[in-house]
Structure formats: C-alpha cells, structure tokens
C-alpha cells in the first residue's frame, strides 16, 4: 500500500472517532521516562565513581611528597614535587582508562537508547490505540530515521561522558599544583579536590537527565510528524520542580514547526525572554511531554490495517 492509499485507509478507519470534529485530542497522558533517566544517572555515578576511587588511591603519594618537601625545604624540591605530581596524574589517567575499558560505557548508553525507543513506542502505541482505536505497526519505528537518531545519540552521549574525567583530572592537578605553591595544607587541598569532584559528578548527572529528555522529545516529535500531527498540547509534570515558564505553557497548544519561546521571571524586570525556542523535553532538564492533536485530513499512520 502506497503512502496516499495508507493515509486514506487509516482516515476512513478512524473517522467515526472524530465525531465530526476537525481535531481529536489525545485521550492518554504519556509518561516521561523516569526509570531510564534514573538508570542513566546510575551509569554516570558508577563511571565517575571509578575515577574517584583511582584518584583516592594515588593522592597519598602526592601528600607524602608535599609533606616531605615542606619539612626539608630543599632548593631543588619544587621541581621534584611538580614532576612527581605530573607522574602521579599520568598513573591516575592510566589506571582509570584501564577500568573504563572494562566498564563498557558505549554498550551501556546504547542499551539506554534502545530502552528509550521501546518506551517511546509503547507510549505512542497507547495514545493511538486509546484515542483512535487502532494499533500501530511497531516495527516501523525501528526504521532508518529512528535507527540513525539512536546511533547519533549514543555516540554523542558517550563522548560527553567520556570527556568529563579528562576535565576533572586537569582541574584537580591544577588545584594541587596551585595549592602547593600557595602553601595550602594537605587537608585544604583534599577538600578542594572533593569539591571539584562533586561539581563534575553533578554535571554528569545533569547530562544524564537532560539527554534522556532530549532523546524522548526527538522520538516523540518524529512519531507525531510521521503521523501527520501538526499540533500538540504542552503537558508539564505538574510538580513543584516545574519552572514557571513551563507551568504557564501547560495545556496550551503549539505547532511542531513553531515552538514557544522560553522565559524566566525576575523581580525587577518581570518576564525575560531567553531567545530559545523549545518543544517539551528540549529545554534544560525538562520533563514535560507533548500530547498530540490528531487532525483527520492529515492523519497517516503505519497501522495493522495496512495491506
């Protein structure tokens, strides 16, 4: 069945569901993939945890060298300590890289991508069945676009997470070297190192939450546009963490080709627009979802009635 014939067939099959109306709202509120976001967070926690373990095992060597230098006050000790710090951080990087090879980050992220696809198809299937009364052909959503989107997301996310340890180690080496020259105690440098590790760990968790939402948004957008859906209703997660802008957008209708502009509130200036235009899930750590508004004249779905 060609595309035009399929569109006509599915429109005929679901026409009665519209009851003469031009559009039909989704009868299902889709779920944000919280469990996948949590799994991604656990993955990056474990990955960054390996770095912390390797770092902790090598820091005593640096501490002993600095303590010895401070007690002896030798003229050539500065270059010796700096050289030792450099060697230790090479060893840290080598030790972490060895562990990372066995961790299988790419494989884990690829699994998360596959979980995201299954979640999005399951939610889309619920929407279509409950709202239109037909069943989609699930295999369609493993086609070229969806496969390419998942592959690209896997590559990008593996690169994002793998770049963090290098940045963390560079920052920590600078902390130790600067602390040494400034005469900071080992205890002070230890606190600075753990603070820096905490910042980078939180950044990794931010990436996990943010990228899960973005992939879910991309898949949702493609599924709906493939089906001829031009408009959606913004649906927020409805809890205390929803930012003011997204709470305001909740329940409002937007077009896929014209996303709303984001804003935030200030006491002095009131509403400040950022210039960023986002669909649900595209803004930073956004957990909102897009509920489709089906239009009979444009509807075109891969459904089990295809012949």
C-alpha positions in Angstrom: 0.0 0.0 0.0 1.5 3.3 -1.0 1.6 6.4 1.3 -1.5 8.1 -0.1 -3.6 4.9 -0.1 -2.5 4.2 3.5 -3.4 7.7 4.6 -6.9 7.4 3.0 -7.4 3.9 4.6 -6.5 5.0 8.1 -8.6 8.2 7.9 -11.6 6.1 6.8 -11.0 3.6 9.7 -10.8 6.3 12.4 -13.2 8.9 11.1 -16.0 7.9 13.5 -13.7 8.7 16.4 -13.7 12.4 15.5 -17.5 12.7 15.8 -17.4 15.4 13.1 -14.8 17.4 14.8 -11.7 18.8 12.9 -9.2 17.6 15.6 -9.1 14.9 18.2 -7.1 15.4 21.4 -5.0 12.5 22.9 -7.0 10.5 25.4 -3.8 9.4 27.1 -1.3 11.5 29.1 2.1 10.0 28.2 4.7 9.3 30.8 8.2 10.9 31.0 10.8 8.0 31.0 11.8 8.5 34.7 13.2 5.0 35.0 15.5 5.5 32.0 16.7 8.8 33.4 17.4 7.1 36.7 19.3 4.3 35.0 21.4 6.8 33.1 22.2 8.6 36.4 23.3 5.3 38.0 25.6 4.7 35.0 27.3 8.0 35.2 27.6 7.7 39.0 29.4 4.4 38.6 31.6 5.8 35.9 32.6 8.9 37.9 32.9 6.7 41.0 35.7 4.7 39.3 37.6 7.9 38.8 37.2 8.9 42.4 38.4 5.5 43.6 41.6 5.7 41.4 42.2 9.3 42.5 41.9 8.5 46.2 44.3 5.6 45.8 47.0 7.9 44.4 46.6 11.0 46.4 48.6 9.8 49.5 51.7 9.7 47.3 51.4 13.3 46.5 50.6 14.2 50.1 53.7 12.5 51.4 55.9 14.2 48.8 54.5 17.6 49.7 54.9 17.0 53.4 58.5 15.8 52.9 59.3 18.9 50.8 57.8 21.2 53.4 59.9 19.7 56.2 63.2 19.6 54.3 62.9 22.9 52.4 65.4 21.8 49.7 66.1 24.2 46.8 65.5 21.6 44.1 62.4 20.1 45.8 59.9 22.3 43.9 60.7 20.8 40.5 60.9 17.4 42.1 57.4 17.7 43.6 55.9 19.1 40.4 57.5 16.3 38.4 56.1 13.8 40.9 52.6 15.3 40.6 52.7 15.1 36.9 53.8 11.4 37.0 51.1 10.5 39.5 48.4 12.1 37.4 49.6 10.1 34.4 49.3 7.0 36.5 45.8 8.0 37.6 44.8 8.5 34.0 46.2 5.2 33.0 44.5 3.4 35.9 41.2 5.0 35.1 41.5 4.2 31.4 42.1 0.5 32.2 39.0 0.4 34.4 36.9 2.3 31.8 37.7 -0.2 29.1 36.0 -2.9 31.2 33.1 -0.7 32.2 31.7 -0.7 28.7 30.2 2.9 28.6 29.2 2.8 25.0 27.4 -0.5 25.4 25.5 0.8 28.4 24.5 4.0 26.7 23.4 2.0 23.6 21.2 0.0 25.9 19.7 3.2 27.3 19.0 4.4 23.8 17.2 1.1 23.0 15.2 1.4 26.2 14.2 4.9 25.2 13.0 3.7 21.8 10.9 1.0 23.4 9.4 3.4 25.9 8.5 6.0 23.3 6.9 3.3 21.0 5.0 1.9 24.0 3.6 5.3 24.9 2.8 6.2 21.3 1.0 2.8 20.9 -1.1 3.6 24.0 -2.0 7.1 22.6 -3.0 5.8 19.2 -5.0 2.8 20.5 -6.9 4.7 23.2 -7.5 7.7 21.0 -8.0 6.4 17.5 -8.9 2.7 18.3 -6.2 1.2 16.0 -2.9 -0.5 16.6 0.4 0.8 15.1 3.0 -1.4 13.4 5.8 -1.2 16.0 8.5 -2.4 13.5 8.1 0.9 11.6 9.7 2.7 14.5 12.9 0.8 14.1 13.3 2.2 10.6 16.2 4.3 9.2 15.4 7.6 10.9 14.9 6.1 14.3 18.0 3.9 14.0 20.1 6.8 12.9 18.7 9.0 15.8 19.6 6.4 18.4 23.1 5.8 16.9 23.8 9.5 16.9 22.5 9.9 20.4 24.7 7.0 21.6 27.9 8.5 20.0 27.2 12.0 21.3 26.4 10.9 24.9 29.4 8.5 25.1 31.6 11.4 24.0 30.0 13.8 26.6 30.5 11.4 29.5 34.0 10.2 28.4 35.2 13.9 28.2 34.4 14.5 31.9 37.3 12.5 33.6 39.9 14.3 31.5 38.4 17.7 32.5 38.2 16.6 36.1 41.8 15.4 36.3 43.2 18.5 34.7 41.2 20.6 37.2 42.5 18.6 40.1 46.1 18.6 39.0 45.9 22.4 38.9 44.3 22.5 42.3 47.2 20.5 43.8 49.9 22.5 42.0 48.4 25.9 42.9 47.8 24.7 46.4 51.4 23.6 46.7 52.7 27.0 45.6 50.2 28.8 47.9 51.3 26.7 50.9 47.9 25.1 51.4 47.8 22.1 53.7 47.0 18.6 52.5 43.7 18.8 54.3 42.8 22.0 52.5 43.7 20.6 49.1 41.8 17.4 49.9 38.6 19.5 50.5 39.1 21.4 47.3 39.6 18.2 45.3 36.5 16.6 46.7 34.5 19.8 46.0 35.8 19.8 42.4 34.9 16.1 42.0 31.4 16.8 43.4 30.9 19.6 40.8 31.9 17.3 37.9 29.8 14.5 39.2 26.8 16.7 39.4 27.5 17.9 35.8 27.4 14.2 34.7 24.1 13.7 36.4 22.8 16.8 34.7 23.8 15.4 31.4 22.0 12.1 32.2 18.7 13.8 33.0 19.0 16.4 30.2 19.9 14.0 27.4 17.2 11.4 28.4 14.6 14.2 28.0 16.0 15.3 24.7 16.0 11.9 23.1 12.4 11.3 24.3 11.4 14.6 22.8 13.1 13.9 19.4 11.4 10.5 19.2 8.1 11.9 20.1 8.3 14.7 17.6 9.3 12.3 14.8 6.5 9.9 15.6 3.9 12.6 15.6 5.1 14.3 12.5 5.3 11.0 10.7 1.6 10.5 11.6 0.6 13.9 10.2 0.3 15.5 13.6 1.0 19.3 13.2 0.0 20.5 16.7 0.4 19.3 20.3 -0.7 20.2 23.8 2.1 21.1 26.2 1.8 18.9 29.3 4.0 19.6 32.3 4.9 17.1 35.0 2.8 19.1 37.4 5.1 19.0 40.5 7.0 21.6 42.5 10.1 21.3 40.2 8.3 22.6 37.1 9.7 26.0 36.2 7.3 28.9 36.0 7.5 29.2 32.2 6.6 25.5 31.7 3.8 25.7 34.2 2.4 28.6 32.2 2.7 26.7 28.9 0.8 23.7 30.4 -2.4 22.9 28.5 -1.6 25.3 25.6 -1.4 24.3 22.0 1.7 24.7 19.8 2.8 23.7 16.4 5.7 21.4 15.7 7.1 23.9 13.2 6.7 26.8 15.7 8.0 26.1 19.2 7.3 28.6 22.0 10.0 30.9 23.3 11.3 30.2 26.8 11.4 32.9 29.5 12.1 33.3 33.2 10.8 35.8 35.8 12.8 38.4 37.7 11.7 40.8 40.4 12.9 43.9 38.7 12.3 43.2 35.0 9.4 40.7 35.2 9.3 38.2 32.4 12.6 38.0 30.5 12.7 36.1 27.2 15.8 34.0 26.5 15.5 33.7 22.7 15.5 29.9 23.0 12.5 28.2 21.4 11.8 24.7 22.7 9.4 21.9 22.4 8.6 19.8 25.5 11.8 18.0 26.7 14.1 20.2 24.8 14.7 22.8 27.5 17.3 22.1 30.2 16.2 19.0 32.2 12.6 19.5 31.0 10.3 16.6 31.9 7.3 18.0 30.0 5.7 15.9 27.2 3.8 16.8 24.0 0.3 15.3 23.7 -0.8 15.1 20.0 -3.8 16.8 18.5 -4.8 14.5 15.6 -6.3 16.1 12.5 -8.3 13.8 10.3 -7.3 15.4 7.0 -3.5 14.9 7.6 -3.6 11.7 9.5 -1.2 9.0 8.2 -0.1 6.1 10.4 1.6 2.7 9.9 -1.2 0.6 11.4 -2.2 -3.0 11.4 -4.9 -2.5 8.8 -2.2 -1.9 6.2 -2.3 -4.4 3.4 
